[in-house]
Amino acid sequence: QAYVIKMGKPRPDRVADRVRSILGREGVRVESNTAVTGLVERCDCDVRSTVNALQLIMSKKQSEDGAQPMLRAADVTAMAGKDVQSTSFEVWDDVFHHATIVVGERRRNPI
């Protein structure tokens, strides 16, 4: 028997706290809380996208100079944005709850 664990979208403050924790462990300074919250909002509270965007931003900054890296609000606003029209939560919702299969001329919901 399998257990189904439903997980909701994380709160922005929880994701921002986790990002700050990661930045602290990596030795990255943060210009302001606006930089972190802006990054989280830009990635629509998607943890994986936030971490990937952070990694991309910081990899570009580390190649620029050898100083201790700093996340700035300008880095986040310069970011092209998450490659999202949909978050992973929305995709899963669409796949499992809104999918429609066309069978002949009739439509039916497969689930």
Jmol script that loads the backbone (N, CA, C; Angstrom):
load data "model"
ATOM      1  N   GLN A   1       0.851  -1.174   0.000  1.00  0.00           N
ATOM      2  CA  GLN A   1       0.000   0.000   0.000  1.00  0.00           C
ATOM      3  C   GLN A   1       0.898   1.238   0.000  1.00  0.00           C
ATOM      4  N   ALA A   2       0.564   2.196  -0.819  1.00  0.00           N
ATOM      5  CA  ALA A   2       1.352   3.422  -0.922  1.00  0.00           C
ATOM      6  C   ALA A   2       0.636   4.562  -0.206  1.00  0.00           C
ATOM      7  N   TYR A   3       1.406   5.393   0.421  1.00  0.00           N
ATOM      8  CA  TYR A   3       0.851   6.574   1.070  1.00  0.00           C
ATOM      9  C   TYR A   3       0.934   7.749   0.111  1.00  0.00           C
ATOM     10  N   VAL A   4      -0.087   8.556   0.118  1.00  0.00           N
ATOM     11  CA  VAL A   4      -0.097   9.760  -0.701  1.00  0.00           C
ATOM     12  C   VAL A   4       0.100  10.944   0.229  1.00  0.00           C
ATOM     13  N   ILE A   5       1.134  11.680  -0.026  1.00  0.00           N
ATOM     14  CA  ILE A   5       1.424  12.866   0.781  1.00  0.00           C
ATOM     15  C   ILE A   5       1.205  14.079  -0.101  1.00  0.00           C
ATOM     16  N   LYS A   6       0.241  14.879   0.254  1.00  0.00           N
ATOM     17  CA  LYS A   6      -0.047  16.089  -0.515  1.00  0.00           C
ATOM     18  C   LYS A   6       0.781  17.233   0.046  1.00  0.00           C
ATOM     19  N   MET A   7       1.453  17.916  -0.843  1.00  0.00           N
ATOM     20  CA  MET A   7       2.286  19.040  -0.436  1.00  0.00           C
ATOM     21  C   MET A   7       1.806  20.288  -1.155  1.00  0.00           C
ATOM     22  N   GLY A   8       1.629  21.327  -0.393  1.00  0.00           N
ATOM     23  CA  GLY A   8       1.220  22.599  -0.974  1.00  0.00           C
ATOM     24  C   GLY A   8       2.428  23.425  -1.365  1.00  0.00           C
ATOM     25  N   LYS A   9       2.143  24.519  -1.964  1.00  0.00           N
ATOM     26  CA  LYS A   9       3.190  25.460  -2.358  1.00  0.00           C
ATOM     27  C   LYS A   9       3.794  26.065  -1.096  1.00  0.00           C
ATOM     28  N   PRO A  10       5.120  26.144  -1.019  1.00  0.00           N
ATOM     29  CA  PRO A  10       5.741  26.720   0.180  1.00  0.00           C
ATOM     30  C   PRO A  10       5.485  28.219   0.286  1.00  0.00           C
ATOM     31  N   ARG A  11       5.480  28.695   1.518  1.00  0.00           N
ATOM     32  CA  ARG A  11       5.296  30.134   1.748  1.00  0.00           C
ATOM     33  C   ARG A  11       6.572  30.875   1.347  1.00  0.00           C
ATOM     34  N   PRO A  12       6.417  32.077   0.806  1.00  0.00           N
ATOM     35  CA  PRO A  12       7.590  32.850   0.372  1.00  0.00           C
ATOM     36  C   PRO A  12       8.602  33.086   1.490  1.00  0.00           C
ATOM     37  N   ASP A  13       8.141  33.345   2.716  1.00  0.00           N
ATOM     38  CA  ASP A  13       9.075  33.599   3.810  1.00  0.00           C
ATOM     39  C   ASP A  13       9.885  32.354   4.155  1.00  0.00           C
ATOM     40  N   ARG A  14       9.300  31.168   4.028  1.00  0.00           N
ATOM     41  CA  ARG A  14      10.021  29.924   4.295  1.00  0.00           C
ATOM     42  C   ARG A  14      11.101  29.685   3.246  1.00  0.00           C
ATOM     43  N   VAL A  15      10.759  29.934   1.979  1.00  0.00           N
ATOM     44  CA  VAL A  15      11.739  29.759   0.902  1.00  0.00           C
ATOM     45  C   VAL A  15      12.865  30.784   1.056  1.00  0.00           C
ATOM     46  N   ALA A  16      12.504  32.029   1.365  1.00  0.00           N
ATOM     47  CA  ALA A  16      13.514  33.085   1.549  1.00  0.00           C
ATOM     48  C   ALA A  16      14.446  32.749   2.711  1.00  0.00           C
ATOM     49  N   ASP A  17      13.906  32.230   3.812  1.00  0.00           N
ATOM     50  CA  ASP A  17      14.748  31.829   4.949  1.00  0.00           C
ATOM     51  C   ASP A  17      15.716  30.728   4.545  1.00  0.00           C
ATOM     52  N   ARG A  18      15.232  29.781   3.766  1.00  0.00           N
ATOM     53  CA  ARG A  18      16.102  28.676   3.323  1.00  0.00           C
ATOM     54  C   ARG A  18      17.192  29.186   2.394  1.00  0.00           C
ATOM     55  N   VAL A  19      16.836  30.107   1.515  1.00  0.00           N
ATOM     56  CA  VAL A  19      17.828  30.683   0.597  1.00  0.00           C
ATOM     57  C   VAL A  19      18.898  31.441   1.387  1.00  0.00           C
ATOM     58  N   ARG A  20      18.469  32.205   2.394  1.00  0.00           N
ATOM     59  CA  ARG A  20      19.445  32.913   3.242  1.00  0.00           C
ATOM     60  C   ARG A  20      20.377  31.922   3.934  1.00  0.00           C
ATOM     61  N   SER A  21      19.828  30.803   4.385  1.00  0.00           N
ATOM     62  CA  SER A  21      20.636  29.765   5.025  1.00  0.00           C
ATOM     63  C   SER A  21      21.671  29.204   4.049  1.00  0.00           C
ATOM     64  N   ILE A  22      21.245  28.942   2.828  1.00  0.00           N
ATOM     65  CA  ILE A  22      22.170  28.434   1.804  1.00  0.00           C
ATOM     66  C   ILE A  22      23.254  29.455   1.508  1.00  0.00           C
ATOM     67  N   LEU A  23      22.861  30.713   1.364  1.00  0.00           N
ATOM     68  CA  LEU A  23      23.838  31.766   1.082  1.00  0.00           C
ATOM     69  C   LEU A  23      24.854  31.888   2.213  1.00  0.00           C
ATOM     70  N   GLY A  24      24.384  31.808   3.449  1.00  0.00           N
ATOM     71  CA  GLY A  24      25.289  31.873   4.597  1.00  0.00           C
ATOM     72  C   GLY A  24      26.289  30.732   4.602  1.00  0.00           C
ATOM     73  N   ARG A  25      25.815  29.533   4.326  1.00  0.00           N
ATOM     74  CA  ARG A  25      26.712  28.367   4.294  1.00  0.00           C
ATOM     75  C   ARG A  25      27.721  28.447   3.158  1.00  0.00           C
ATOM     76  N   GLU A  26      27.324  29.097   2.062  1.00  0.00           N
ATOM     77  CA  GLU A  26      28.216  29.234   0.908  1.00  0.00           C
ATOM     78  C   GLU A  26      29.123  30.452   1.013  1.00  0.00           C
ATOM     79  N   GLY A  27      28.956  31.242   2.065  1.00  0.00           N
ATOM     80  CA  GLY A  27      29.805  32.415   2.254  1.00  0.00           C
ATOM     81  C   GLY A  27      29.455  33.575   1.330  1.00  0.00           C
ATOM     82  N   VAL A  28      28.218  33.638   0.900  1.00  0.00           N
ATOM     83  CA  VAL A  28      27.771  34.712   0.006  1.00  0.00           C
ATOM     84  C   VAL A  28      27.087  35.779   0.842  1.00  0.00           C
ATOM     85  N   ARG A  29      27.551  37.018   0.693  1.00  0.00           N
ATOM     86  CA  ARG A  29      26.908  38.127   1.383  1.00  0.00           C
ATOM     87  C   ARG A  29      25.654  38.537   0.633  1.00  0.00           C
ATOM     88  N   VAL A  30      24.728  39.144   1.352  1.00  0.00           N
ATOM     89  CA  VAL A  30      23.471  39.585   0.750  1.00  0.00           C
ATOM     90  C   VAL A  30      23.355  41.087   0.959  1.00  0.00           C
ATOM     91  N   GLU A  31      23.147  41.823  -0.128  1.00  0.00           N
ATOM     92  CA  GLU A  31      23.035  43.268  -0.067  1.00  0.00           C
ATOM     93  C   GLU A  31      21.848  43.695   0.799  1.00  0.00           C
ATOM     94  N   SER A  32      20.705  43.044   0.575  1.00  0.00           N
ATOM     95  CA  SER A  32      19.498  43.380   1.325  1.00  0.00           C
ATOM     96  C   SER A  32      18.527  42.214   1.261  1.00  0.00           C
ATOM     97  N   ASN A  33      17.551  42.242   2.155  1.00  0.00           N
ATOM     98  CA  ASN A  33      16.512  41.214   2.110  1.00  0.00           C
ATOM     99  C   ASN A  33      15.715  41.304   0.823  1.00  0.00           C
ATOM    100  N   THR A  34      15.697  42.480   0.214  1.00  0.00           N
ATOM    101  CA  THR A  34      14.978  42.663  -1.043  1.00  0.00           C
ATOM    102  C   THR A  34      15.542  41.752  -2.125  1.00  0.00           C
ATOM    103  N   ALA A  35      16.843  41.540  -2.103  1.00  0.00           N
ATOM    104  CA  ALA A  35      17.470  40.670  -3.101  1.00  0.00           C
ATOM    105  C   ALA A  35      16.945  39.244  -2.974  1.00  0.00           C
ATOM    106  N   VAL A  36      16.867  38.745  -1.753  1.00  0.00           N
ATOM    107  CA  VAL A  36      16.413  37.371  -1.539  1.00  0.00           C
ATOM    108  C   VAL A  36      14.924  37.237  -1.815  1.00  0.00           C
ATOM    109  N   THR A  37      14.131  38.130  -1.253  1.00  0.00           N
ATOM    110  CA  THR A  37      12.687  38.025  -1.470  1.00  0.00           C
ATOM    111  C   THR A  37      12.332  38.254  -2.940  1.00  0.00           C
ATOM    112  N   GLY A  38      13.062  39.133  -3.598  1.00  0.00           N
ATOM    113  CA  GLY A  38      12.832  39.355  -5.024  1.00  0.00           C
ATOM    114  C   GLY A  38      13.129  38.110  -5.844  1.00  0.00           C
ATOM    115  N   LEU A  39      14.200  37.416  -5.494  1.00  0.00           N
ATOM    116  CA  LEU A  39      14.555  36.183  -6.189  1.00  0.00           C
ATOM    117  C   LEU A  39      13.473  35.124  -5.984  1.00  0.00           C
ATOM    118  N   VAL A  40      13.017  34.986  -4.749  1.00  0.00           N
ATOM    119  CA  VAL A  40      11.978  34.002  -4.440  1.00  0.00           C
ATOM    120  C   VAL A  40      10.691  34.335  -5.197  1.00  0.00           C
ATOM    121  N   GLU A  41      10.304  35.594  -5.201  1.00  0.00           N
ATOM    122  CA  GLU A  41       9.090  36.000  -5.911  1.00  0.00           C
ATOM    123  C   GLU A  41       9.235  35.810  -7.412  1.00  0.00           C
ATOM    124  N   ARG A  42      10.406  36.128  -7.918  1.00  0.00           N
ATOM    125  CA  ARG A  42      10.655  35.994  -9.363  1.00  0.00           C
ATOM    126  C   ARG A  42      10.538  34.541  -9.798  1.00  0.00           C
ATOM    127  N   CYS A  43      10.867  33.638  -8.893  1.00  0.00           N
ATOM    128  CA  CYS A  43      10.797  32.207  -9.193  1.00  0.00           C
ATOM    129  C   CYS A  43       9.498  31.586  -8.706  1.00  0.00           C
ATOM    130  N   ASP A  44       8.562  32.417  -8.296  1.00  0.00           N
ATOM    131  CA  ASP A  44       7.221  31.991  -7.889  1.00  0.00           C
ATOM    132  C   ASP A  44       7.244  30.951  -6.773  1.00  0.00           C
ATOM    133  N   CYS A  45       8.141  31.146  -5.826  1.00  0.00           N
ATOM    134  CA  CYS A  45       8.276  30.277  -4.638  1.00  0.00           C
ATOM    135  C   CYS A  45       8.592  28.832  -4.998  1.00  0.00           C
ATOM    136  N   ASP A  46       9.089  28.597  -6.175  1.00  0.00           N
ATOM    137  CA  ASP A  46       9.503  27.257  -6.585  1.00  0.00           C
ATOM    138  C   ASP A  46      10.938  27.075  -6.092  1.00  0.00           C
ATOM    139  N   VAL A  47      11.118  26.180  -5.130  1.00  0.00           N
ATOM    140  CA  VAL A  47      12.414  26.028  -4.469  1.00  0.00           C
ATOM    141  C   VAL A  47      13.501  25.652  -5.468  1.00  0.00           C
ATOM    142  N   ARG A  48      13.225  24.668  -6.294  1.00  0.00           N
ATOM    143  CA  ARG A  48      14.245  24.215  -7.241  1.00  0.00           C
ATOM    144  C   ARG A  48      14.634  25.328  -8.208  1.00  0.00           C
ATOM    145  N   SER A  49      13.661  26.056  -8.729  1.00  0.00           N
ATOM    146  CA  SER A  49      13.966  27.155  -9.645  1.00  0.00           C
ATOM    147  C   SER A  49      14.730  28.275  -8.952  1.00  0.00           C
ATOM    148  N   THR A  50      14.387  28.530  -7.696  1.00  0.00           N
ATOM    149  CA  THR A  50      15.080  29.568  -6.935  1.00  0.00           C
ATOM    150  C   THR A  50      16.550  29.206  -6.746  1.00  0.00           C
ATOM    151  N   VAL A  51      16.809  27.964  -6.355  1.00  0.00           N
ATOM    152  CA  VAL A  51      18.195  27.523  -6.147  1.00  0.00           C
ATOM    153  C   VAL A  51      18.957  27.527  -7.471  1.00  0.00           C
ATOM    154  N   ASN A  52      18.319  27.079  -8.547  1.00  0.00           N
ATOM    155  CA  ASN A  52      18.986  27.094  -9.852  1.00  0.00           C
ATOM    156  C   ASN A  52      19.297  28.517 -10.308  1.00  0.00           C
ATOM    157  N   ALA A  53      18.352  29.437 -10.116  1.00  0.00           N
ATOM    158  CA  ALA A  53      18.580  30.835 -10.497  1.00  0.00           C
ATOM    159  C   ALA A  53      19.701  31.436  -9.659  1.00  0.00           C
ATOM    160  N   LEU A  54      19.700  31.130  -8.382  1.00  0.00           N
ATOM    161  CA  LEU A  54      20.751  31.614  -7.488  1.00  0.00           C
ATOM    162  C   LEU A  54      22.119  31.095  -7.935  1.00  0.00           C
ATOM    163  N   GLN A  55      22.165  29.823  -8.284  1.00  0.00           N
ATOM    164  CA  GLN A  55      23.417  29.233  -8.752  1.00  0.00           C
ATOM    165  C   GLN A  55      23.896  29.920 -10.029  1.00  0.00           C
ATOM    166  N   LEU A  56      22.989  30.204 -10.936  1.00  0.00           N
ATOM    167  CA  LEU A  56      23.352  30.874 -12.181  1.00  0.00           C
ATOM    168  C   LEU A  56      23.869  32.287 -11.920  1.00  0.00           C
ATOM    169  N   ILE A  57      23.161  33.033 -11.094  1.00  0.00           N
ATOM    170  CA  ILE A  57      23.574  34.400 -10.764  1.00  0.00           C
ATOM    171  C   ILE A  57      24.961  34.399 -10.138  1.00  0.00           C
ATOM    172  N   MET A  58      25.171  33.516  -9.169  1.00  0.00           N
ATOM    173  CA  MET A  58      26.439  33.512  -8.449  1.00  0.00           C
ATOM    174  C   MET A  58      27.585  32.993  -9.314  1.00  0.00           C
ATOM    175  N   SER A  59      27.311  32.076 -10.232  1.00  0.00           N
ATOM    176  CA  SER A  59      28.385  31.586 -11.101  1.00  0.00           C
ATOM    177  C   SER A  59      28.875  32.701 -12.016  1.00  0.00           C
ATOM    178  N   LYS A  60      27.972  33.563 -12.460  1.00  0.00           N
ATOM    179  CA  LYS A  60      28.374  34.697 -13.289  1.00  0.00           C
ATOM    180  C   LYS A  60      29.187  35.701 -12.476  1.00  0.00           C
ATOM    181  N   LYS A  61      28.791  35.920 -11.236  1.00  0.00           N
ATOM    182  CA  LYS A  61      29.483  36.889 -10.392  1.00  0.00           C
ATOM    183  C   LYS A  61      30.868  36.389 -10.002  1.00  0.00           C
ATOM    184  N   GLN A  62      31.027  35.115  -9.730  1.00  0.00           N
ATOM    185  CA  GLN A  62      32.320  34.584  -9.321  1.00  0.00           C
ATOM    186  C   GLN A  62      33.331  34.635 -10.449  1.00  0.00           C
ATOM    187  N   SER A  63      32.846  34.537 -11.669  1.00  0.00           N
ATOM    188  CA  SER A  63      33.782  34.605 -12.784  1.00  0.00           C
ATOM    189  C   SER A  63      34.236  36.042 -13.064  1.00  0.00           C
ATOM    190  N   GLU A  64      33.503  37.014 -12.549  1.00  0.00           N
ATOM    191  CA  GLU A  64      33.850  38.411 -12.789  1.00  0.00           C
ATOM    192  C   GLU A  64      35.052  38.864 -11.968  1.00  0.00           C
ATOM    193  N   ASP A  65      35.087  38.481 -10.695  1.00  0.00           N
ATOM    194  CA  ASP A  65      36.221  38.874  -9.859  1.00  0.00           C
ATOM    195  C   ASP A  65      36.412  37.833  -8.762  1.00  0.00           C
ATOM    196  N   GLY A  66      37.515  37.939  -8.064  1.00  0.00           N
ATOM    197  CA  GLY A  66      37.827  36.949  -7.043  1.00  0.00           C
ATOM    198  C   GLY A  66      37.355  37.320  -5.649  1.00  0.00           C
ATOM    199  N   ALA A  67      36.688  38.453  -5.488  1.00  0.00           N
ATOM    200  CA  ALA A  67      36.229  38.902  -4.172  1.00  0.00           C
ATOM    201  C   ALA A  67      35.094  38.015  -3.662  1.00  0.00           C
ATOM    202  N   GLN A  68      34.820  38.158  -2.360  1.00  0.00           N
ATOM    203  CA  GLN A  68      33.709  37.404  -1.772  1.00  0.00           C
ATOM    204  C   GLN A  68      32.420  37.815  -2.492  1.00  0.00           C
ATOM    205  N   PRO A  69      31.702  36.857  -3.002  1.00  0.00           N
ATOM    206  CA  PRO A  69      30.509  37.193  -3.777  1.00  0.00           C
ATOM    207  C   PRO A  69      29.404  37.808  -2.927  1.00  0.00           C
ATOM    208  N   MET A  70      28.594  38.650  -3.579  1.00  0.00           N
ATOM    209  CA  MET A  70      27.467  39.286  -2.905  1.00  0.00           C
ATOM    210  C   MET A  70      26.262  39.244  -3.835  1.00  0.00           C
ATOM    211  N   LEU A  71      25.127  38.845  -3.280  1.00  0.00           N
ATOM    212  CA  LEU A  71      23.875  38.867  -4.025  1.00  0.00           C
ATOM    213  C   LEU A  71      23.271  40.252  -3.858  1.00  0.00           C
ATOM    214  N   ARG A  72      23.025  40.925  -4.962  1.00  0.00           N
ATOM    215  CA  ARG A  72      22.443  42.263  -4.949  1.00  0.00           C
ATOM    216  C   ARG A  72      21.054  42.232  -5.582  1.00  0.00           C
ATOM    217  N   ALA A  73      20.234  43.181  -5.190  1.00  0.00           N
ATOM    218  CA  ALA A  73      18.887  43.285  -5.768  1.00  0.00           C
ATOM    219  C   ALA A  73      18.976  43.505  -7.277  1.00  0.00           C
ATOM    220  N   ALA A  74      20.004  44.229  -7.723  1.00  0.00           N
ATOM    221  CA  ALA A  74      20.178  44.486  -9.149  1.00  0.00           C
ATOM    222  C   ALA A  74      20.430  43.193  -9.925  1.00  0.00           C
ATOM    223  N   ASP A  75      21.087  42.220  -9.287  1.00  0.00           N
ATOM    224  CA  ASP A  75      21.324  40.929  -9.936  1.00  0.00           C
ATOM    225  C   ASP A  75      20.001  40.225 -10.218  1.00  0.00           C
ATOM    226  N   VAL A  76      19.096  40.345  -9.275  1.00  0.00           N
ATOM    227  CA  VAL A  76      17.796  39.685  -9.404  1.00  0.00           C
ATOM    228  C   VAL A  76      16.948  40.380 -10.461  1.00  0.00           C
ATOM    229  N   THR A  77      16.940  41.709 -10.457  1.00  0.00           N
ATOM    230  CA  THR A  77      16.126  42.422 -11.444  1.00  0.00           C
ATOM    231  C   THR A  77      16.699  42.260 -12.849  1.00  0.00           C
ATOM    232  N   ALA A  78      18.011  42.045 -12.946  1.00  0.00           N
ATOM    233  CA  ALA A  78      18.635  41.844 -14.262  1.00  0.00           C
ATOM    234  C   ALA A  78      18.380  40.431 -14.783  1.00  0.00           C
ATOM    235  N   MET A  79      17.982  39.558 -13.883  1.00  0.00           N
ATOM    236  CA  MET A  79      17.720  38.176 -14.266  1.00  0.00           C
ATOM    237  C   MET A  79      16.544  38.149 -15.236  1.00  0.00           C
ATOM    238  N   ALA A  80      16.655  37.334 -16.248  1.00  0.00           N
ATOM    239  CA  ALA A  80      15.616  37.280 -17.272  1.00  0.00           C
ATOM    240  C   ALA A  80      14.298  36.763 -16.731  1.00  0.00           C
ATOM    241  N   GLY A  81      14.303  36.223 -15.577  1.00  0.00           N
ATOM    242  CA  GLY A  81      13.078  35.662 -15.007  1.00  0.00           C
ATOM    243  C   GLY A  81      13.091  34.160 -15.156  1.00  0.00           C
ATOM    244  N   LYS A  82      12.333  33.552 -14.313  1.00  0.00           N
ATOM    245  CA  LYS A  82      12.247  32.105 -14.353  1.00  0.00           C
ATOM    246  C   LYS A  82      11.621  31.708 -15.676  1.00  0.00           C
ATOM    247  N   ASP A  83      12.136  30.671 -16.257  1.00  0.00           N
ATOM    248  CA  ASP A  83      11.591  30.192 -17.517  1.00  0.00           C
ATOM    249  C   ASP A  83      10.255  29.540 -17.215  1.00  0.00           C
ATOM    250  N   VAL A  84       9.339  30.381 -16.807  1.00  0.00           N
ATOM    251  CA  VAL A  84       8.078  29.849 -16.339  1.00  0.00           C
ATOM    252  C   VAL A  84       6.914  30.642 -16.851  1.00  0.00           C
ATOM    253  N   GLN A  85       6.124  29.957 -17.445  1.00  0.00           N
ATOM    254  CA  GLN A  85       4.783  30.427 -17.595  1.00  0.00           C
ATOM    255  C   GLN A  85       3.987  29.624 -16.573  1.00  0.00           C
ATOM    256  N   SER A  86       4.549  28.499 -16.157  1.00  0.00           N
ATOM    257  CA  SER A  86       3.918  27.634 -15.175  1.00  0.00           C
ATOM    258  C   SER A  86       4.955  27.187 -14.163  1.00  0.00           C
ATOM    259  N   THR A  87       4.533  27.052 -12.916  1.00  0.00           N
ATOM    260  CA  THR A  87       5.408  26.488 -11.897  1.00  0.00           C
ATOM    261  C   THR A  87       5.275  24.970 -11.946  1.00  0.00           C
ATOM    262  N   SER A  88       6.168  24.286 -11.278  1.00  0.00           N
ATOM    263  CA  SER A  88       6.075  22.831 -11.248  1.00  0.00           C
ATOM    264  C   SER A  88       4.758  22.389 -10.617  1.00  0.00           C
ATOM    265  N   PHE A  89       4.265  23.156  -9.646  1.00  0.00           N
ATOM    266  CA  PHE A  89       2.979  22.825  -9.031  1.00  0.00           C
ATOM    267  C   PHE A  89       1.847  22.918 -10.053  1.00  0.00           C
ATOM    268  N   GLU A  90       1.893  23.952 -10.875  1.00  0.00           N
ATOM    269  CA  GLU A  90       0.844  24.138 -11.874  1.00  0.00           C
ATOM    270  C   GLU A  90       0.908  23.057 -12.950  1.00  0.00           C
ATOM    271  N   VAL A  91       2.119  22.661 -13.321  1.00  0.00           N
ATOM    272  CA  VAL A  91       2.263  21.607 -14.325  1.00  0.00           C
ATOM    273  C   VAL A  91       1.676  20.306 -13.800  1.00  0.00           C
ATOM    274  N   TRP A  92       2.028  19.945 -12.574  1.00  0.00           N
ATOM    275  CA  TRP A  92       1.480  18.708 -11.990  1.00  0.00           C
ATOM    276  C   TRP A  92      -0.039  18.793 -11.883  1.00  0.00           C
ATOM    277  N   ASP A  93      -0.537  19.950 -11.502  1.00  0.00           N
ATOM    278  CA  ASP A  93      -1.979  20.123 -11.410  1.00  0.00           C
ATOM    279  C   ASP A  93      -2.622  19.933 -12.780  1.00  0.00           C
ATOM    280  N   ASP A  94      -2.013  20.512 -13.806  1.00  0.00           N
ATOM    281  CA  ASP A  94      -2.549  20.360 -15.156  1.00  0.00           C
ATOM    282  C   ASP A  94      -2.492  18.910 -15.622  1.00  0.00           C
ATOM    283  N   VAL A  95      -1.387  18.257 -15.343  1.00  0.00           N
ATOM    284  CA  VAL A  95      -1.222  16.876 -15.797  1.00  0.00           C
ATOM    285  C   VAL A  95      -2.230  15.950 -15.128  1.00  0.00           C
ATOM    286  N   PHE A  96      -2.393  16.100 -13.818  1.00  0.00           N
ATOM    287  CA  PHE A  96      -3.204  15.132 -13.096  1.00  0.00           C
ATOM    288  C   PHE A  96      -4.650  15.538 -12.859  1.00  0.00           C
ATOM    289  N   HIS A  97      -4.967  16.793 -13.045  1.00  0.00           N
ATOM    290  CA  HIS A  97      -6.323  17.213 -12.735  1.00  0.00           C
ATOM    291  C   HIS A  97      -7.073  17.837 -13.896  1.00  0.00           C
ATOM    292  N   HIS A  98      -6.382  18.329 -14.885  1.00  0.00           N
ATOM    293  CA  HIS A  98      -7.052  19.021 -15.971  1.00  0.00           C
ATOM    294  C   HIS A  98      -6.794  18.378 -17.328  1.00  0.00           C
ATOM    295  N   ALA A  99      -6.152  17.214 -17.319  1.00  0.00           N
ATOM    296  CA  ALA A  99      -5.825  16.573 -18.591  1.00  0.00           C
ATOM    297  C   ALA A  99      -7.100  16.135 -19.302  1.00  0.00           C
ATOM    298  N   THR A 100      -7.098  16.306 -20.592  1.00  0.00           N
ATOM    299  CA  THR A 100      -8.233  15.886 -21.409  1.00  0.00           C
ATOM    300  C   THR A 100      -7.691  15.108 -22.592  1.00  0.00           C
ATOM    301  N   ILE A 101      -8.281  13.974 -22.847  1.00  0.00           N
ATOM    302  CA  ILE A 101      -7.865  13.152 -23.976  1.00  0.00           C
ATOM    303  C   ILE A 101      -8.980  13.202 -25.007  1.00  0.00           C
ATOM    304  N   VAL A 102      -8.595  13.384 -26.254  1.00  0.00           N
ATOM    305  CA  VAL A 102      -9.586  13.385 -27.321  1.00  0.00           C
ATOM    306  C   VAL A 102      -9.683  11.965 -27.854  1.00  0.00           C
ATOM    307  N   VAL A 103     -10.872  11.394 -27.770  1.00  0.00           N
ATOM    308  CA  VAL A 103     -11.116  10.039 -28.261  1.00  0.00           C
ATOM    309  C   VAL A 103     -12.192  10.150 -29.326  1.00  0.00           C
ATOM    310  N   GLY A 104     -11.787   9.928 -30.553  1.00  0.00           N
ATOM    311  CA  GLY A 104     -12.749  10.100 -31.636  1.00  0.00           C
ATOM    312  C   GLY A 104     -13.232  11.534 -31.643  1.00  0.00           C
ATOM    313  N   GLU A 105     -14.498  11.733 -31.456  1.00  0.00           N
ATOM    314  CA  GLU A 105     -15.058  13.070 -31.434  1.00  0.00           C
ATOM    315  C   GLU A 105     -15.459  13.481 -30.032  1.00  0.00           C
ATOM    316  N   ARG A 106     -15.321  12.563 -29.077  1.00  0.00           N
ATOM    317  CA  ARG A 106     -15.695  12.852 -27.701  1.00  0.00           C
ATOM    318  C   ARG A 106     -14.464  13.172 -26.880  1.00  0.00           C
ATOM    319  N   ARG A 107     -14.638  14.015 -25.889  1.00  0.00           N
ATOM    320  CA  ARG A 107     -13.553  14.329 -24.964  1.00  0.00           C
ATOM    321  C   ARG A 107     -13.888  13.697 -23.631  1.00  0.00           C
ATOM    322  N   ARG A 108     -12.879  13.211 -22.972  1.00  0.00           N
ATOM    323  CA  ARG A 108     -13.104  12.681 -21.628  1.00  0.00           C
ATOM    324  C   ARG A 108     -11.888  12.982 -20.769  1.00  0.00           C
ATOM    325  N   ASN A 109     -12.132  13.090 -19.485  1.00  0.00           N
ATOM    326  CA  ASN A 109     -11.061  13.305 -18.529  1.00  0.00           C
ATOM    327  C   ASN A 109     -10.533  11.933 -18.137  1.00  0.00           C
ATOM    328  N   PRO A 110      -9.232  11.671 -18.306  1.00  0.00           N
ATOM    329  CA  PRO A 110      -8.695  10.327 -18.059  1.00  0.00           C
ATOM    330  C   PRO A 110      -8.634   9.944 -16.593  1.00  0.00           C
ATOM    331  N   ILE A 111      -8.784  10.896 -15.708  1.00  0.00           N
ATOM    332  CA  ILE A 111      -8.627  10.576 -14.284  1.00  0.00           C
ATOM    333  C   ILE A 111      -9.958  10.615 -13.588  1.00  0.00           C
TER     334      ILE A 111
END
end "model"
wireframe off; spacefill off
backbone 0.3
color backbone group
